[in-house]
Amino acid sequence: MHDIVLTTFNARYAHTSLGLRYLFANLHDLQPKSHILEFVINSSVADAAEVILAHEPKVVGIGAYIWNANEVHELVEIIKKVSPQTWVVLGGPEASHLPHRVDFSKADYIIQGEGEVAFYTLARDLLNANPPSSRLLSPAPVDMDAITLPYAFYTDHDIAYRTCYVEASRGCPFTCEFCLSSIDKRVREIPLPRFLEALETLWQRGVRSFKFIDRTFNLSIATATQLLDFFLAKEGEYFVHFEVIPERFPEALKARIAQFAPASLQLEVGIQTLNPAIAKGIRRRLNIPKITQNLAFLQEHTHAHLHVDLIVGLPGEDLESFGRNLDALQALTQCEIQIGMLKKLSGTTLSRHDAEHGMVYADTPPYEILQNNAISFAAMQRMKRFARFWDLAYNSGNFKKTAPLLWKEGKVFEGFSAFSQWIYAQTESTWQISLDRLAHLLLTYTCTHMGHQEETVKALLTEDIMAVAGRKLPAFLRHMPLGNTPPKEIPQQANKRQRKHTAFLGHKDYHLFLMKRKR
């Protein structure tokens, strides 16, 4: 039995909740009375409630996020009906900012902001029968020097099978209106020696995949270089993920990034738009010459896997402008280009554009744009399908050589838009399209609508599919020669998508990098 249960619904089983572990780490004398329980969205909420209440908790703390808000609402409703004496406390981004667009009214308390100190204080008061009078608690940001770090509470099972999230800092100095991180404009770092000691402990325990959740990893060059040096000093295979500012890559960072082996480093680069007027409208800084220069360097001189973001539906940006963004990025880098729909999150200042630009959003999570003055509802629906098919055919890495056949003369947006509308007419779905079926659809479209020779396309599809070890050719390709190139040897720590992209680097490149590092 536990007096306190900390719980949430993760987006996937492979994910772990860093927030719950932070709360647990800072419960001090209440730790022995506490327990972490994690569930996955789309699983039975009633079953989750049963598991939670089996511990007979007096306090249940729940992390609410955009991906699990509906499940959290249902869980709170069930707990308060079945066990009304149990105190339910909500925290996390979806609960922290008003207005709440999912009904959290049955929760007893809501912590609006960082909860490491506030939750301990509240739980102690509740267990001592001294409940606060105010339902909404708004604590000050925590002292990053003083809080206990959470990494000791990753279990051996977490380390073996799940993603271990880490953070070296909190906050973001930028003011992009669509992002909740812009609310905390002061960047606060965990003292680096302390953080590096925690990383070393995780490494010794066997962690080889590190996903940093910092919004501005390369803001402090001194910190960034020391963190990169930490990983460069390690031998063997590993995978590290950072979110970076596209304009800020001085020579000290470039030199280190160039030393990472293929499939060991992923950089998430937030572009969102390359239109200066649109960027200015949402208070996003944009230095296009620097972005162009840095992306070109990362593409041409490093093996970092790049993941850049573009947003559809920004105030004032029409599809012609978005198309130019996509054409320019695809010409500049062969990385993943993640196409996302604008979301209106509570706590941001996007609402100031609603009247001027006719911004209309869904009222249910994830609160995506439905239409605006520049893009109709029907066109926005087409762009949602475009984004999904782009992910399947381009970002997935499954069709690195075949996908470029879908456009001509650098007109990526125009060419892929036509393919997106065609494939939806064939499938009437954007989901449950197998690799074999997608390959056959690509063959049909590129030959009948783009004028490519069937044997040429089949040869490229064969190379694409067989680049990943263990695959079998679809029946319609089995007469094609496989050639003499063996499937590439990819580091096991790389995620599945990285493994597909890296398969085209050449397996010899990876071993050469390992040899150089060991020298």
Steps between C-alpha positions, in 0.01 A plus 500: 500500500619854426365829629611678183477375141658700218359414160449605139422363155804499273458528123679166450626217715859582403465845657568577864372791708786721614249721683376220726855406587581861587202508737597168657864605541392806697249337734770462767351328808184411306686285247451170687125564492497576127491308173521579126252339260519569125240411239464551126234701316231302324514234772206449736468794738278294729771234522753770588270632772467147638878458523540842664225451756631155590779688680234673715667839449402809693653727234520439125718735296432495124706652218276661235634561149352582162519134392326358809258773608189296419631194684587717800148646503349151499740375766418788736128437451532129583723548805277766653187289445646174631720645773378855580723522806815476284664835433567548126772748402567599139814652354678521168461741204139416418387570856733793564353751257151645476254467344466127549340368182466154650288476814727464803240635742485182710868526597553618858817700430688623195867599511562762232871483425801308625390258769810349658470710816129586483381139472705389799362785709142433390524124553646549847219740590231265368641201688508714814133594453591860429367558147567841340200723441596592143440239229745659255863512612750710303849436638809695398751326270715257696864555588688273259796493741289366783258242361588132500565360152272212393731268310552245777133412461531363150467128559714233338197417284476864389865499403471176309180566308391863519619853422683683776433874486746749649521878530792735556288816510148641507348800330546673165606859430295521181142623467341280231129538561398142424735348761443460874876511561498870413309568824814424704739747337784448747715196430604322819777242486565209730857542630703322234732291725193363676324423175805335342532280808138391450566427131804291592293299747239433232776397259647259755154351552481426128307792351604548137209711374470852642222737399553855625178696548676841523339750263823684426787254528750722316411826673795467738795400284715421804242253631427352158866434422557325833196280448613408150848427637345267757354282226794527262722356772285186515573192292249275331150565375262756645227742391458861617215739409513879542263783407707785358473863391564506123691830499753415772782270387838657571816317395540333840169320452553423133835336570351270761184410309714400202668234718184301576459171319197434280179422692640623832375860498161648412435874492144632503504840330196723539451695178117535492509756216756663271272795425641803689167683514319196644779439752487860615123475545537217751804660669742241374856605431614395154849536356463328165864539383624339823239224485593424139871498579465277806263249340735473201792431733310238698384333179833502318760463775342294777317172546246655738147391423298819456132541574366842401149628567255696284156611618184525289249770591713773656314835508519662157690219324326351197584173328709672234731632772506162675583331170800730449619409849481129424669536159785701654558261790492187286753656262726593789498179703399138449388468862158429642264795461225461756181673386274590790165674525487814714362435850351761730619414849357664809760732648632623166411835340383363165145612571593860422503400130155340501294794378748646250579170329175310557673229702270208584625209712359170620378507860634150571865397543735562329311823412613506139419775252183434298510799269602865471468781249792367295417126502146362478377205704510273192856609419604450863361147488703434186811627678441262792498214250803650325689498831409138569596374154819706510590323822434159344672554168777748585578536870479128570823436309333206328515660155812716500569443131146463371327794671685772300334364184177660626602852402684677220732800481504552877123549522466276801178640641321503166609148410430342837162677528388329180624163627333552839162567343538206261599249768213608726259443213638144471507414870239728660721476807828630637551206737566127481678522165759223494851547365427266208180683408666841522782378278250379240313833517827686446577280200157558348503877551857570388451296182146600400502864616867601501609312188784302657605165356361204691828308517683810626248556779498131594878504527489801735223345710704182528802695626285691747326199648804274519718769659369381837610154606230237550249633250342299221418638159132543414375248244490757219876567541633149548630466147731799551875437551614576853853606407811443708455765769426337838256657746678770702617438855330762714566569872241327713447807719364701205123526492312320225459803275866598536600148412313529168652836413848392603478185290587713198822640646693181437600257770872566448454866602380400843791266570750760379355745749527252785862430409585871494336556837686211662832636371 
